[in-house]
Amino acid sequence: STLQYVQTLVSVEMKKGIPSDRIIIGGSGQGATVAMLAGILLSVRLAGIICIGGQLPETIAALPSGESLSTPFFFFRSPDDFLAQ
């Protein structure tokens, strides 16, 4: 799945010696949703998650891992976006 792919990318970078707190992931629309899911479900703290549009189902938003609670999330959306209220 796309989520597993993003999680693998983060893992590969960490194995190269890049600390997780120096990694930022992000996306727009569906990519923002994937970035949010990855940030919530990863078992490490990231430098940040950048989301342009996109949204999470409420049931998923309630399942963060312990380390992900300290990852900063940055959300951007248009005031005209009626889906993300």
PyRosetta script that sets phi, psi and omega in degrees:
from pyrosetta import init, pose_from_sequence

init()
pose = pose_from_sequence("STLQYVQTLVSVEMKKGIPSDRIIIGGSGQGATVAMLAGILLSVRLAGIICIGGQLPETIAALPSGESLSTPFFFFRSPDDFLAQ")
pose.set_psi(1, 165.6)
pose.set_omega(1, 178.8)
pose.set_phi(2, -62.7)
pose.set_psi(2, -40.1)
pose.set_omega(2, 179.1)
pose.set_phi(3, -61.0)
pose.set_psi(3, -45.6)
pose.set_omega(3, 178.5)
pose.set_phi(4, -62.8)
pose.set_psi(4, -37.1)
pose.set_omega(4, 179.0)
pose.set_phi(5, -62.4)
pose.set_psi(5, -45.9)
pose.set_omega(5, 179.3)
pose.set_phi(6, -64.2)
pose.set_psi(6, -42.5)
pose.set_omega(6, 178.1)
pose.set_phi(7, -61.6)
pose.set_psi(7, -38.0)
pose.set_omega(7, 177.2)
pose.set_phi(8, -65.6)
pose.set_psi(8, -42.3)
pose.set_omega(8, 178.1)
pose.set_phi(9, -58.6)
pose.set_psi(9, -44.6)
pose.set_omega(9, 178.3)
pose.set_phi(10, -62.2)
pose.set_psi(10, -44.1)
pose.set_omega(10, 179.7)
pose.set_phi(11, -61.8)
pose.set_psi(11, -41.6)
pose.set_omega(11, 179.0)
pose.set_phi(12, -62.3)
pose.set_psi(12, -44.1)
pose.set_omega(12, -179.9)
pose.set_phi(13, -64.6)
pose.set_psi(13, -38.2)
pose.set_omega(13, 178.3)
pose.set_phi(14, -66.0)
pose.set_psi(14, -38.3)
pose.set_omega(14, 178.0)
pose.set_phi(15, -66.5)
pose.set_psi(15, -24.0)
pose.set_omega(15, 175.8)
pose.set_phi(16, -77.5)
pose.set_psi(16, -6.1)
pose.set_omega(16, 178.6)
pose.set_phi(17, 104.5)
pose.set_psi(17, 4.0)
pose.set_omega(17, 178.5)
pose.set_phi(18, -84.0)
pose.set_psi(18, 119.9)
pose.set_omega(18, 179.5)
pose.set_phi(19, -63.3)
pose.set_psi(19, 144.1)
pose.set_omega(19, -178.8)
pose.set_phi(20, -58.7)
pose.set_psi(20, -31.2)
pose.set_omega(20, -179.0)
pose.set_phi(21, -79.0)
pose.set_psi(21, 12.3)
pose.set_omega(21, 172.7)
pose.set_phi(22, -116.5)
pose.set_psi(22, 6.8)
pose.set_omega(22, -176.9)
pose.set_phi(23, -107.5)
pose.set_psi(23, 131.0)
pose.set_omega(23, 176.1)
pose.set_phi(24, -119.9)
pose.set_psi(24, 135.4)
pose.set_omega(24, 172.6)
pose.set_phi(25, -123.5)
pose.set_psi(25, 154.4)
pose.set_omega(25, -178.4)
pose.set_phi(26, -163.4)
pose.set_psi(26, 174.3)
pose.set_omega(26, 179.0)
pose.set_phi(27, -173.6)
pose.set_psi(27, 174.3)
pose.set_omega(27, 179.9)
pose.set_phi(28, -125.1)
pose.set_psi(28, 137.0)
pose.set_omega(28, 179.6)
pose.set_phi(29, 63.6)
pose.set_psi(29, -123.1)
pose.set_omega(29, 179.1)
pose.set_phi(30, -62.7)
pose.set_psi(30, -32.4)
pose.set_omega(30, 176.5)
pose.set_phi(31, -63.8)
pose.set_psi(31, -34.1)
pose.set_omega(31, 176.7)
pose.set_phi(32, -66.3)
pose.set_psi(32, -38.9)
pose.set_omega(32, 177.8)
pose.set_phi(33, -63.1)
pose.set_psi(33, -43.2)
pose.set_omega(33, 177.5)
pose.set_phi(34, -63.2)
pose.set_psi(34, -43.7)
pose.set_omega(34, 179.2)
pose.set_phi(35, -61.2)
pose.set_psi(35, -42.8)
pose.set_omega(35, 178.4)
pose.set_phi(36, -63.1)
pose.set_psi(36, -45.9)
pose.set_omega(36, 179.0)
pose.set_phi(37, -59.7)
pose.set_psi(37, -46.2)
pose.set_omega(37, 179.7)
pose.set_phi(38, -60.5)
pose.set_psi(38, -44.9)
pose.set_omega(38, -179.4)
pose.set_phi(39, -63.2)
pose.set_psi(39, -35.8)
pose.set_omega(39, -179.9)
pose.set_phi(40, -75.6)
pose.set_psi(40, -38.5)
pose.set_omega(40, -172.2)
pose.set_phi(41, -93.0)
pose.set_psi(41, -16.5)
pose.set_omega(41, 177.4)
pose.set_phi(42, -65.3)
pose.set_psi(42, 148.5)
pose.set_omega(42, -177.9)
pose.set_phi(43, -94.2)
pose.set_psi(43, 20.9)
pose.set_omega(43, 178.6)
pose.set_phi(44, -132.5)
pose.set_psi(44, 159.1)
pose.set_omega(44, 174.6)
pose.set_phi(45, -85.4)
pose.set_psi(45, 129.3)
pose.set_omega(45, 175.4)
pose.set_phi(46, -101.1)
pose.set_psi(46, 166.2)
pose.set_omega(46, 177.1)
pose.set_phi(47, -67.6)
pose.set_psi(47, -28.8)
pose.set_omega(47, 178.2)
pose.set_phi(48, 170.2)
pose.set_psi(48, 162.6)
pose.set_omega(48, 174.8)
pose.set_phi(49, -124.2)
pose.set_psi(49, 126.7)
pose.set_omega(49, 179.0)
pose.set_phi(50, -112.5)
pose.set_psi(50, 123.6)
pose.set_omega(50, -175.9)
pose.set_phi(51, -125.3)
pose.set_psi(51, 124.3)
pose.set_omega(51, 174.8)
pose.set_phi(52, -112.0)
pose.set_psi(52, 107.3)
pose.set_omega(52, -173.5)
pose.set_phi(53, 73.5)
pose.set_psi(53, -159.9)
pose.set_omega(53, 179.3)
pose.set_phi(54, 75.7)
pose.set_psi(54, 163.3)
pose.set_omega(54, 178.5)
pose.set_phi(55, -160.3)
pose.set_psi(55, 163.0)
pose.set_omega(55, 178.1)
pose.set_phi(56, -113.2)
pose.set_psi(56, 144.4)
pose.set_omega(56, 170.3)
pose.set_phi(57, -63.7)
pose.set_psi(57, 143.2)
pose.set_omega(57, -177.7)
pose.set_phi(58, -58.3)
pose.set_psi(58, -33.1)
pose.set_omega(58, -178.8)
pose.set_phi(59, -66.5)
pose.set_psi(59, -35.4)
pose.set_omega(59, 179.2)
pose.set_phi(60, -74.4)
pose.set_psi(60, -38.9)
pose.set_omega(60, -176.8)
pose.set_phi(61, -61.4)
pose.set_psi(61, -18.2)
pose.set_omega(61, -177.8)
pose.set_phi(62, -91.0)
pose.set_psi(62, 6.3)
pose.set_omega(62, -174.1)
pose.set_phi(63, -118.7)
pose.set_psi(63, 41.8)
pose.set_omega(63, -179.1)
pose.set_phi(64, -69.9)
pose.set_psi(64, 149.7)
pose.set_omega(64, 173.3)
pose.set_phi(65, -77.1)
pose.set_psi(65, 164.4)
pose.set_omega(65, -177.7)
pose.set_phi(66, -58.8)
pose.set_psi(66, -49.0)
pose.set_omega(66, -177.9)
pose.set_phi(67, -69.1)
pose.set_psi(67, -33.1)
pose.set_omega(67, -176.2)
pose.set_phi(68, -68.0)
pose.set_psi(68, -16.6)
pose.set_omega(68, 179.6)
pose.set_phi(69, -61.9)
pose.set_psi(69, -23.3)
pose.set_omega(69, -179.3)
pose.set_phi(70, -97.3)
pose.set_psi(70, 2.1)
pose.set_omega(70, 177.2)
pose.set_phi(71, -77.2)
pose.set_psi(71, 127.2)
pose.set_omega(71, 176.8)
pose.set_phi(72, -73.0)
pose.set_psi(72, 136.9)
pose.set_omega(72, 176.2)
pose.set_phi(73, -114.7)
pose.set_psi(73, 133.8)
pose.set_omega(73, 178.2)
pose.set_phi(74, -120.2)
pose.set_psi(74, 120.1)
pose.set_omega(74, -177.5)
pose.set_phi(75, -112.1)
pose.set_psi(75, 133.3)
pose.set_omega(75, 176.0)
pose.set_phi(76, -129.8)
pose.set_psi(76, 135.8)
pose.set_omega(76, 176.3)
pose.set_phi(77, -157.2)
pose.set_psi(77, 161.7)
pose.set_omega(77, 177.9)
pose.set_phi(78, -77.7)
pose.set_psi(78, 143.5)
pose.set_omega(78, 175.2)
pose.set_phi(79, -64.2)
pose.set_psi(79, -16.7)
pose.set_omega(79, 179.2)
pose.set_phi(80, -88.4)
pose.set_psi(80, -0.4)
pose.set_omega(80, -178.7)
pose.set_phi(81, -75.3)
pose.set_psi(81, 101.1)
pose.set_omega(81, -175.7)
pose.set_phi(82, -77.0)
pose.set_psi(82, -14.5)
pose.set_omega(82, 179.7)
pose.set_phi(83, -79.4)
pose.set_psi(83, -32.7)
pose.set_omega(83, -178.5)
pose.set_phi(84, -106.6)
pose.set_psi(84, 93.8)
pose.set_omega(84, -177.5)
pose.set_phi(85, -115.6)
pose.dump_pdb("model.pdb")
